[in-house]
Amino acid sequence: MGLNGFERKPPQRETLQSIALERHYTVPEVAELWGMSEKSVRRLFAEESGVLRWGTPETLRKRGYCNLRIPESVLIRVHQRRAS
């Protein structure tokens, strides 16, 4: 047990819980907010830590796709990094 009889959760878990509950943006929403193309937004956030990704891989007969959901904290982090 931690101080005052309460067990302290690891910081990483608190961060994951807060990210799960915050607003998540779609690629078209970010593109409209930032005045960019959807293609540019996808490239910008494709490998960013914290972005949710799911979809199907590309095969010889079928085009693959990837959905992205961008948490507000990631959106702010990328904006601050690009603005400086």
JOSULDA-V308354 format. One record per pair of residues at least 4 apart in sequence whose ideal C-beta (glycine too) atoms are under 6 Angstrom apart, sorted by the first residue. I is the first residue (numbers start at 0). J is the second residue. D is the distance in Angstrom with one decimal. If there is no record, write none. Layout:
I_J_D ; I_J_D
//
This chain:
0_4_5.7 ; 0_6_5.5 ; 1_5_5.7 ; 1_6_5.4 ; 1_7_4.3 ; 8_12_5.0 ; 8_13_5.6 ; 18_70_5.1 ; 21_70_5.4 ; 21_71_4.8 ; 22_71_4.7 ; 23_68_4.2 ; 23_70_5.4 ; 24_28_4.5 ; 24_29_5.1 ; 24_69_4.7 ; 26_37_5.2 ; 26_40_5.1 ; 26_41_5.8 ; 26_67_5.5 ; 27_37_5.9 ; 29_33_5.9 ; 29_40_4.9 ; 29_69_6.0 ; 30_35_5.2 ; 30_37_4.7 ; 30_40_4.8 ; 35_39_4.5 ; 35_40_5.5 ; 41_45_5.8 ; 44_50_5.2 ; 44_67_5.9 ; 44_69_5.5 ; 47_73_5.9 ; 49_70_5.7 ; 49_73_4.3 ; 50_67_5.6 ; 50_69_5.4 ; 50_73_5.9 ; 51_68_4.2 ; 52_65_5.7 ; 52_67_5.8 ; 53_66_5.4 ; 54_64_4.6 ; 54_65_3.9 ; 54_66_5.4 ; 55_63_5.4 ; 56_63_4.8 ; 57_62_5.9 ; 57_63_3.3 ; 69_73_5.5 ; 69_74_5.4
//
